[in-house]
Amino acid sequence: MISIVLALSSLLAGPLEQGEEGFLRSVLRRNLEVRAESLDLASVRESRVGARSGLGPQLTLSGDAGSTFGSSDRSAQQVEGTALATQWVPTGGTLAGQLHGGKTRIDDAGATRDIDTAGAQISFTQPLLRGFGAGSSTLHTARQADYALKVKIHGSRAVVLARIQEARTGYWKQIALGRIVSMRLEDSARTARILDASRIRIAAGAASELDTISALAEHLQAVSNLLTARANERSGLRTLLGISDTVVLSLPTLDSGTLPPLPEDALPDSATLLEAAMKQAPDLAQALALVEKSSEEKTFRGIDRLPTFDVEGLAGTDLLEGGWVLGAKAKVEWLLPNGTNRSKYRQALLDLHANEVRAEAAKAELGRQIGRIVEAIAASRAQERVSIRLAQVQTRKLAASDAGWRLGRTTWTDYVAARRDDLEAQANAWQALASTKALEAELEARTGTAPARLGWMGENE
């Protein structure tokens, strides 16, 4: 029986020991949800590049050719080409330069003549009401893409933080489960030795049959507890493998009798943590980004509901025959009652107010959650210290009871109680560690520091 248990327990350790940081980095590399978020973020970045391209120079090349035939042996062939360069300016206007040229050949009953054309023109169009400055649709498209990327970055960080929290919590829970398996294995070996000793003692007439039966019952119970612990460990391992999207998991190998170290790191006060969270917490950052996005939308819609009043100036020249021309024109357009644009403005205003309320709610919730987690971590660390010290005392008590029972100075009942107390105290110590680590993982997720610390910048690896 013991050999079978030893074989099962050998499956606990991984081929390598990569530690918590290494495991979390592996999760960021392998987890499919994280990889999907990286791809989504790359897609939004690419969309932003396209939206902002409208702020730069644009070049359009066009050309056409045609031929017509008519009665009385009349025909015409025409070739034309145009190059148009435009540049948006911050006031919402458009500076344009155009070159055009063409050739037309007319054949009229054998009489052929060619008409060549070539010219250049420069113009500037400036909206004075609708489309001016922040009301420019080109600028609006670019800014909305900027804010959409900002919102997506913080949304992706929230997803990544959730996976990191899940992985870190599962990692330490698995460490505790693995240690409990090791303790159960040691206990089954101990009860096997006690059973052998009981059989020798009863053969020598130094013990009763009840002691041997009790030792056998304790040994079988220890093996049953080991198998249960092993099943729990394997179940947790499958969950952890699912988080990391891998088939191999590396966990630290712990020496026999190892207890968690006493927590010594001082926890920053709530005010310091809240100050850091205000800058990095993804939920709050996303809410503030939505406020910025809706504020820009409101500004644009406020200008977009105005009448159109554009002025344009142009200058042109004939490149073949010389001469020049200057011109100016104004365009006025007023759509009445303009209910669609006025409705869009009111909607943007309401969206802005709603997002401002959500941002305030996110700030308040962040403060409450950080205060709660800090208090819970302090209480958990205090419980962890007591659990570790109690486990140390129970281990010494068990050693004394074991020696006393072998010498006949300790009753079987006291020895069994000491053994069970020791197992419970060690399990509680490791579970207290896992509980503290889970709270620390939640705090890190709330403050939003983990992705940058672990090297995740939203790029597809």
Beta strands, then each sheet from edge to edge (+ up, - down):
strand 1: 58-70
strand 2: 74-88
strand 3: 94-108
strand 4: 111-127
strand 5: 308-318
strand 6: 324-333
sheet 1: 1+ 2- 3+ 4- 5+ 6-
end
